[in-house]
Amino acid sequence: MTTTETTSAAADTALQSVDPATGAVIATYTVADEAAVRAAVAKARTAADTWGSLSFDDRRRYLLRWSSRLVADSKEFCELIHKENGKPVDDAFLELMLALEHITWAAKNAGKLLSPKKISPGALMANFSARLEQRPLGVVGVIGPWNYPVYTPNGSIAYALAAGNTVVFKPSEYSTGIGNFLADAFKKANPDLPEGVFETVNGFGATGAALVGSGVDKIAFTGSTKTGKRIMADAAATLTPVLLECGGKDAVIVAADADVKAAADAVAWGATANSGQTCAGVERVYVDRSVRDEFVAEVKRILSEVKPGSDDKASYGPMTMPSQIDIVRRHIDDALAHGGTAVLGGPDSIKGPFIEPVVLLDVDENSEAVAEETFGPTVTIRTVDGVDEAVELANKSVYGLSSAVFSKSHGLAIARRLRVGATSVNSVLAFAAIAGLPFGGVGDSGIGRIHGEPGLREFTRPHSIAEQKFTIPGMALLSYARTDSTMGLLRKMVPFLYGRHK
């Protein structure tokens, strides 16, 4: 996944938000330098005492007020998302809808999942009670992406807030207005809360680096694997824990018994929606030889009618980050140079900030179009002789974010063989819309999880408490007062308790 990197000098003091379709300046923001970032973190640190001491029910109420405010302002917000990010208004609304679902889920489930739990003390510590309590970390720094500028960072923001943390959010320089709107809506919905519960700092890569080194209690980052590794290295200097949601090169397996038309429809959308700028979008397809021709023909038919643009009729919008266009162009050229065939589109599909769908058939697995994240409206389709070959090729990538399988009878069995964090069976991206399912990858796709119970626990620290309720004469095991007779009794008990298993 591409990230908030920029070539702008760290000394820049102004950030211009631009419409990716036209290049027109939407707004100008002041860049937060290191001092400004530390001031925001200090404000969040002060607010953490109040926010963290609230009950789960109180935080639930504040988060749901935020959700209601976003709904009330949804028309204005979606227009801003369309203008600053480029995606169609309908897609902006769908993204907001998913974010609202996650806010609601985190708010309503945090109490149940993070409340103190009684733990059995075991036979040898029977005079103790044991409990496990989850404590908020304190201040969480979130560095967000531009491709889904509401939904994706919200997977950290809402869950961190629900767990009792305050948040300092650095939105991408390509979606600064969107990030600030999100935070401002929280403040408008909750004017009785102290400043600092949810703050934003605006800027380029240097601002993000300042946030990593600002003394926050955790960094949650979404972006490229390259930048994620750099953040992890910088965070190691202060042992600041990290949550990294990085790139993907997601594969789809279309088995011989798949519903071919449904698979083609899902792949066509999953590969090109949001201009292909989706970390968990479809980038590679492995299709059984017996259904290959039918599948390719159907994908081509669907995508022949799909066009990018900035008007109401567009299926998807422009490329948000200009430098990504060069990567897409390079991958198309490399695929064709490595024996691939463009069955739809090609180098000429790149028309300014808009890229028409490109379908590449039987590209060499070592080409950039197959091995590297493209992040554009392109897809490679490879013919395979059976599921075993498809699984082997799908798992060959250094990435392991998510995947999809199409099979009428064996979808679940195939899904279980894939080295990824999530899989949709007979659909694409369904896991991302189910708030209770965690999302994250393996390998170069990152560390940790957002969403679901694991997503809440990412923003807490476990606190184990053992309390002695009464004493047992002669059984002071954690004391020099224990007696020889006690040790003799223990030597008789241990074989009875632990030595009878066969």
Order of alpha helices (4+ residues) and beta strands (2+ residues): beta-beta-alpha-alpha-alpha-alpha-beta-beta-beta-alpha-beta-alpha-beta-alpha-beta-alpha-beta-beta-alpha-beta-alpha-alpha-beta-beta-beta-beta-alpha-beta-alpha-beta-beta-alpha-beta-beta-beta-alpha-beta-alpha
